[in-house]
Amino acid sequence: MKRRTLLKAVASSGVISAVGIGDRGSAASVATVLGAGAAEQGKCERYEAVVPDTLDLAERATLSVNALTGAAEPEHDYETYQSTHLDHRPPYMNHRWGGPCLQKPVHVLPMMRIMSGSKLRADYDAKMVEGITRNIDDQGLWWLKTEGAPWRAETMKEDQCWPVAQGRLMVALLDWYKYDRNPQWLKIVERMAGGMQRMVVRSNDHGWYYTAYTRSGWKEHPNPQAGTQTSSSAVKEPDRQADFNIGLPLRGLARWYEVSGDKRSLELAQALVRFYLKPSMWTLPEGPSMAVSSERALWAGHFHTRTMGMMGLLDYAIITNDARLKRFVADFYEYGRNFGLSRIGFFPAVIGPLDQIKKAALNYGGTGSTGQCDEGCAVADMAWLAVTLSEAGVGDYWEDADQYVRNHLVEHQVLRRDLLEAIIASGPSHTLNRSMETDRDVLDRNLGSFVSGTDPTMAYAWWTMCCNANCPTALYKAWSSIVRHADGVAQVNLLMNRASPWLDVDSYLPYEGKVVLKNKTSRKACVRIPTWADKKQLRSRLNEQEVSLHWLNNYLVLDSWRPTDVLTIEFPVAETVEKYTDVTYREQYTCRFRGNTLVDISPRAERPHYTTMSSDDGARFPVKKGYPLYQRDFYKRDKTPLKKKSRYVSPVII
């Protein structure tokens, strides 16, 4: 396919905006960032406001824009690096094994720009997406090519098409259509849906994909073309495939069916679902034998691999209104909350028999090591599932989403230059491979990135693009759900700061139990109050006049108000000390909360648990020093600091 411009370059003018990330004192290293911009449809709104200096997800998005565009390499056709090491001397970014995650930063960048209005490297977005889409052939297959990419020539050896990546790219381009209304994205996705039909392997009424499709067929299959484009009972069906090989293609096909009504895509999605739900996909190595795993979604294995699959199944269930599948995903989600320290969103990278986890930990931590660290993708996916299940009416998981986002999700984002500089100084030396690595401005380009792994109190200072892009996707999912609006009714689900077209939310949590809602266009408001708040002690004022509001479950309902009205809701902040045990670390942690915000945790590790790690670029390296988490003494104060900032309201919501 000839190179062509698929999207006009967006405005390149920049603005400088001061960014504060809560009240972090002089140690906070991110003072200013260049804002980056979105392709704005309609008229955006910017205005100055004095607001609580508390968690603001839009500010986190501003910094994520820096890291996501900072990972793109203009010298390599704006392809993003696969991994970054902020734990070596010098710190470096690496393309090795790059390709299967390229669609993820392309997917999330419009979301970050919608949240923040940032205009940093505003021309990168179009160049990044064009660099990907030009490699989609006339048959609808997105090829990860080796030509001009020595990192793929070394690792993949030949051009490959990964259905898992293709499915996620379909979702990304459909979201791009919502973002800029360019009909070209729909034409490309239609072609990619045809490519999914060409790659699928079938046996009777089941359909599935392997991981890597090559020019000659499936890399993993002894007869590469067996079953391709056919429906044959002669094809030997595997007992299982990785969940993402089924779930992400399913997600792309379901989303395309929702937009287009394409019955062939729906039929293929149904075949994938039938494969996904068969009992051999749900066998447990251990557990209660009185529960049927394939009926109750009991599971084990790599956390993110499993959650990626279920995100696709949930999209399909919502689009087809399959109540049984919605409940199945809820069972999966609820089972997953049993592992790690779910109260703060710390989920182990792998769940399974403890003896197997110990063997894996021994490989990285040395004699006596047992701990199973988390991955940023795990907390991101669980936050996405919690919000999506709640909005679909399957259950009320808003409290879960609130505690995941306030704690471990945002703790995965590295903000402090001083801590990173100390890690770099103590790290092993590294000799660059100039054909696929760079050390140019690596620290500056990675402030605001999301690292891939943490212990409960310490982060490892490297990332793979999987986590660096999936974490901000969850950030957007949470931010967009803070306020929802329909038919004049504003529903506030999370008490976090948010400027919206309908009303603004000023949250004083966790310093004070106070939220101020400033109306713009809504005529009615429903405000979810956290379960830890004492309803009997709650007080509300409308324009400083005390009012009595009524309850609908956990929502406080204001039946009518006018533009410019201000509703203030106050309640005491609950301070609790709670103990939770992570059996892999063989440690009981004492957690001090103000509401859902973890303000202190003990014991704190003096160094990372693992002494050796490996990353998705194939590197294996010693670990010397970590990035300490939950440095939150400032949250222990009772008075909320205020600040003046520029607020941005996008005319577009994806």
N, C-alpha and C positions, 0 to 999 in steps of 0.2 A: 504494500500500500504506500502511495506517495505521501510524503510529509505534507501536512496541511494544518493550517491554524483553525482550531475548533472553537476557540473562545477569544474574543477581543480582549486585549490587555486592559486590565482595570486601572483606574487612576493611580498614578505613581506618587502623587503628592503625599507627604508625610506630616504627622503631627507629633509633637513631643508631649508626653503626659507623665506626670508623676504617679508612681505606683507604690502604694503601701500594702503590705500583706499582713494586716492586723498590726498590733502594737508589738513590734519585735525589738525595739530599742536600737542602740548603736550597732549591734551585731548584724542587723539586717543589711545584706549587701546589694540588694536590688533597689536602686534609688530611682532610676529613670529608664524607660525603654522607648524606642521608636515604635509608634503604633503602626499597625498594618491594616489594610483595608479590605472590605468586602465589595462584591458587585452588588450595590444596593438597588433594590427595586422599590420605587416609591420614595418617600421622604423620611430620612432618619431624623432623630431628635437628639440633640446634645444640649446639656445645661449644667450649670454649676449647682452643687448642693452640699450642705453640711450633713454628714451622715455618721452613724456609728462606725468606729474603726474596728470592725469585727470581720469574720470570714466573708469574703466577697468572691464568689466564683468567677465573676467577670474579670476581676483582676488576675486571678489564676490563669484565665484563658489568654490574657494579654501576654503573659510570660510563656505560655505554651506555644503561642505563635512564634516567639523568638526561637524556641527549641526545634519546632517542627520545620520551619523554613531554614533554620541554621543547619539542619541535617541534610538539606538539599545541596548538591554540588554542581554549580554552573558549568564547571569544566567537564562534567560527565553527564551532560544533557539533563541536569536538574534531578538526577536520580538520588534518592535519599540513601544515606549510609545505613547499613544493617545494624551496626553496633557502635557504641562509643565507650571508651574507657577513660574515666576520670580518676583512675586508681593506678596509673602508670606515669613514668617519667620518660618522655613527655606524654601528656594526655593525647589520645588519638582517636580518630574515627575510621571505621573499617567497612568496606563494601563486601568483604568475604562472606559467602553464602547469601548475598543479597538477592532480592527478587520477589520472594513470596509475600513480603510485607509492604511492597511499594504502594499498594492501593490504600493502605490504612491512613497515612498522613494526608493523602489526597482526599479521603473521605472526611476527615475530621477538621481540616483547615477552615472550610466554610462555617462550621459550627463555632469555632473559636472566634472568627471574625464577627459573626452575628452577636455573640455574647459581649465582645469587647469593643467593637468598632475600630480595632487596631489596624494600622496601615504599614506596618513594617514589612519590607520586601513584598510590596503589594503585587508586583508583577510575577512573583514566583509561582503563585497558585496555578495560573493558566499554563505556564511552561511545564510544571510538574505533571499536570493532568494530560497535556498534549504529548509529553514524552512517553506516557503509558499507552494512551489510546491509539497512537500511530502503529503500535505493534499488535493490534487486533486485526486479524486477516479477514478476507472476504467470507470465510466460513464461520466467522464469529468466535475464533479461538484467540485468546490473548497469550502471546508467546513471550516467555522470558528468554531473550536471545543472548547467545554467547558472543556474537560479533561485536567488537568494540567494548566488551565487558570481560576483561581477563579474570575477574573474580568468579564469573559463571563458567567460563571456559575451564577453569581449574576445578571447580566443585561439581557442577552439573554435567560437564563434558559436552552436552548437546542442548539444543533448544528444547524447552519444556513448557507445557501449559498445565497449571495446577488448578483443578476445579475449585478447591477451597478459596484460592485467591480470586478466581474469576467470579464466583458467587458474591464475594464481598465487594468486588469492583462494580458489579451490577447494582448493588445496593447504593454504593457511593455515587454512581452516575445518576441514579434516580433521585437521590438527595440533592445533587447538583442541579437537577432540573427544577426542584422546588426552590432552590437558591437563586437561580438566574433566569429560569424559564427559557433556556435555550433548547429548542426541539431536537437539536442534533444529538443530545444525550439519549433521547428515547429511541432514535434510529439505531444508535450503537447498541443499546441494551437489547433491542429486538434481535439484532444480529447475534449478540452473545447468547441469548436464549436458544437460538438455533444451534450454536456451538455446543451448548449443554446437551441438546438432543443427540448430537453427533458423537459425543464422548461417552454417554451413559452405557453401562453394561447392565444387561437384563437377564433375569431368569424367571420365567413365568410372570407373576405380577409384581415382582420385586425389581428395584433398580438401585444401583450403587455406583460409586466412583472409587478408583484408587487415587493415589496421591499425585503421580507424575505421568502426564501424557506427553509422548514425544512425537516426532515426525513419523515414526514407524508404528506408533501405537502405545499401549500401556507398558511402562517400564517395569512394573511389578508383576505382570502377568506372563506366564510361560508362553502363551500364544497371544501376543499383544493385541490382535484384532478380535479376539474371541468375544462374541456378544455385542460388539460395538455396533450401534444403529440397528440392533435386532431385538427380538423378543423370543428367545430360544430357551427351551428347557434343557438343552444339551450343555449349556454353560454351567460349570461348577460354581456354585454360590459360596462365597466365604462365610464363615461363622460370624465374623464381625469386620468392621472397618472403623478406623478412627472416626470419632463423632464429627469432627470438623469436615471430614470428607463427605459427609451426608448433610450435616446441618447448614453449612454455609451455602452450598449450591441450592438447598431447599429454600433458604432465606431469599436468595436472589430470584429464584423462580416464582416464589409466592408473591414477592413484592412486584414483580413484573406482571403477574396475573392480575393483581389488584389494580394496576394502572391500565392495563390493556384489555383484560378479559380474555387473554389467549388461552384457549382450552387445552392446547397441547402442553403448555407449561404447567397448567394445573394437573393434568394427567401424569406428567413426569414427577411433579412434586408428590402426588399421592403414592406413586411407586416407591419413592425414596422414603416416605413415612412408613410404609409397610415394612421395608427392610429395617428401618431404624427401631421399630417397636418389637421386632422378633426377640424371643427369649435369650438367644445367644449373645445379643448385644447388651444384656443386663445381668450377666452372671456375676456373683460376688465371691471373692476368695474366702471371705469369712463373714459372719454376721448372723442375725436371728433367722433360723430356718423356717420359722412360722410365718414369715412375710414373703410374698412372692415378688421378687425383685422386678420382673418385667411388667408387673401390674402396678407397683407402687414406686417405681423409679428409684430404687435403691442402687447405689453405684459406688465405684471405686476407680482409681486411676489418676491420670494427670488432670488437675482441676480445670485448667483453662481449655484443654481439649474437650472435656465434657460440657462445660458451660457454653462454649461456642456452638456446639451442636444444639443445645436446648434453646439458645436464643433464636436459632432458625426455626425450631419446632414451635416456639411460642409465636413468632411472627405468622407462621402458617396457620396456627390454631385461631389466632385473632382474625386473620383475613377470611378464613373459611367459617368462622364462628363455630368451631368444634369445642364444645364445652368439656368433653371428656379429656381432650388433649391439654386444654388449659389447666385442668385439675392435675393432670399428670406432671406438667412442668412445675406446678406449685409443690407437688410432692417432692420432686427432685430438689427444688430450691430449699424447702424446709429441711430435708435430710442433710443438705450441704451445710446448714447452719450449725450442725453438731460438731464441726471440726475446727481446730485452731482456737482463736480467741474472737469469736464472731461478734461479741459485744462491741469491738472496736474495728472490725473488718479485717482482721488478720486471719487469712485462710491459707493452709499449707499448699505448696505447689503440687503435692501428690498426696492422696489419701489411700490407705490400704492397710494390710496387716503390719503390725508394729515391728515385727522382726525384719520384714522387707525394708521398711523405712530406716531402721537402724543400719542395715547393710549399706544402703545408699548414702546415709550420712557419714558413715565411716570412711567412705571414699573421698569425702571432701573435708571432713573435720578432724580426721586422725583418731587415734586411740581414745575410746570412751565417748565419741561424739554420737549423738542420736537426733539432734534437732532437724526438723524439716522446715526450711525457710519458706516464705510466701513468695508469690509473684504478683506484680502490680495488676496483671490481667485478671487475677482471681477476684480481688476486691472490686475491680471495675465491672466485671461481668455480673457479680452478685448485686451490685448497686443497680445496674441496668435491669436485671431481672426483678428486683424489688419494686422499682418504679413502674416497670411495664405491667407486671402482674397487678399492682395496685390500681393503675389507671384502667386496666381491662376489667376491673371489678371482681377479680378472682379471689382477692384477699386484701387485707389492710396491712401492708408491709412498709408503710411510710416511716415508722419508727426505726426500722432496720436501715432504710436508705439514709435517714438522717444521721445515724451513728456511724455508718460506713464512711459517708462523705466527710463528716466533720473530723474524722480521725484518720484511719489508715490510708484512705484514698489521697487526701491532700498531703499526708506525711511522705508519700512516695515522690513528691515533687521537690527537687533540690533548688534552694533559693540562696544559700549562704556561700559566698565566694570564699570566705576565710576558712570554713570547714573543708571545702573542696581543695583549696590550696594545700592544707595540711595533709590531706590524704594523698595528693599527688606527690608531695615532697617525700613521703615515706614509702611510696610505691616502688615496685621493681622497674628497672630501666627497660626501655623498649626500642628496638631498631626498626624504623619504618620501612614498609614495603611500599614504595612510592607509586607502584602501579595500581594500588587499591586502598591506600591509607593516606590520611593527612593529619598534620598537627597544627594546621593554620587556625588560629583564633578559637581553639576548641573550647576553652573554658567560657569565653563570652558567648559562643554559639549555643551553649548548653545550659545556661542559666534558665530555669523554668522547665527543664526536662523531667521526665518521670523515670526513676530508676526501676530496674526489673526485679530486684530481690531485697527482702529485709528479714531480719530477725524481729522479735517483738519490740526491741528497743534500739535497734541499730540497722542502718541501711548499707547495702553494698553499692559502691559508687561506679556502677556501669549500667548501661541499658542496652536492650535490643529494641528495634523499632516496634515490635509487637506490643510491648508494654508502653513505650513512649507515646504511641498513638491511641491505644485502647483506653488508657486512663483518662485522657481528655474527652474521649467519647462519652464515658460515664459522667464526667464533669458536666458536659452539655445536657445529658439526659436529666440529671438532677436539677440543673439551673432552669431548664425549660419547664420543669414540672413544679417549680416553686409557686408559680401562678399559672393557672389555666383559666380560659375565659370562653364562654359561649352564651349567646342570647342575652347579653347584658349582665350575666352572673360571673363574678370573679371567684375562683376557688383557690385558696391559699393552702398548699399542702405541706410546705416546709418553711419554717420560720428562719429564712436566710435572706440576706440582702438581695434585692432584685429591683431593677427599674424595668417597667413594662409599659405597653401602650395603654393599659387599663387602670393600673394603680402601681404605686411604688411601695416596696416593703423595706422598712428600716428595722433591722434586728439588733437588739442590744445583748443577745445571748452570746456567750455564757456569763458575762459580767452581771447582768441584771435580767430578771424575768420580765422583759418588756419588748413589745413589738408595736411599731407605728405604721399604719397603712394610710397612704395619701392617695385619695381617689382622683381619677382622671375622667374615665368614661363609663365605669360600671354603675349599675343601678342597684345591685345586690351583692353581698359578699358572704362567703362561707370560709371560716378560718379554722384550720385544724390546730388544735392545742395538743402539745406533747403529752404522752401518757403519764410522764413523771410529774406533771404539774397538778397541783391540788385545785380542782375545780371550785371547791367551796371558798377558796381564798382569792379567786380571780375577780378582777375589777376591770370595767371597760368605760371609756369616755368617748363621746362623739363631740368633736369641737370643744373639748374641755368640760362638757356637761356629762355627768355620770348617767349611763344608760344601762338598762337591763336587757340582755340579749338571751335568746333561747338556744338550746343545744339540739343538734342532730348527730347522734353518736358522739364522735370526738370533735365535731365541727361546731364552732360558735357562729350563729347566723345573724347577720344584719339584713333585715328585710328590705330596707330602702335607704339610700343616701344619694347625695348630689355631688356633681363634680366639685372639686376643691375641698370636700369634707375630709376630715382627719379622724381616724379611729385609733385610739390608744388602748392597748390591752396589757394589763400587768398582773403578775403572779410571782410568788416567791420562787427563787431558784433552788431546786433540790440539790443538796450536796450529799453524795453517797460515797462510801468506801466499799468496794466489791472485790472479791477474790475469784480468779479464774485460773485454771490449770491447763497448760499445754503439755500433753503427755510425752511428746517427742523431745521437747527440751528438758523434760523432767523438772519442771519449775511451776510453782504456783505464784501468780503475779497479783500483787495488791494494786488495785486501780482506784484512783480518786477521780470522781466525775463531778462536774457542775452541769446538771441536766444530762445531755448526751455527750458532752465534750470531755474527753480525757485530759485532765490537767496535770496528772502526775502518775507515774507507774514505777513500781519497784518489785524485784531488784533490777537494777540497770547493769547491762553488760559493760565491761571495760573495753572490750574489743569485739569484733564480729565473731560469731560462733564458728563459722567455717574458716579454716586456714588455707584452703585451696578452693577455687571455683572454676567453672567453665562457662562460656557464653555462646550465644547463637552464631557467632562468627568463627567458632571452632577453637578459640583460644582457651588454654588452660593456664592458670596463673596463681601465684601465691597472693593471699589477702593479708595485708599488714595493718590497715586502719579502716575504720568505718565512719559513717555519717550518723551522728547520734539523733535519735528521734524524740519527739514529745518534749522539746525544750520550751515549756509553756508556763513558766512561773508568772508571766504577765497576766495570764487568765485568772489568777487567784485574787485579783483585786475586785472590789465591789462596785466601782464606778467605771462606767464605760467611757473610754476616750472617744473623742469626736474628731473628724477631719473634714476639710473641704476638698471635694473632688469633682471631676467632670463625669457626669453620667451619660450613658449612651443607650438609646432605644432603637433597635433595628426594626425596619418595616417588614422584615422577613423572619419567619420561624419555620424551621425544617420539621 
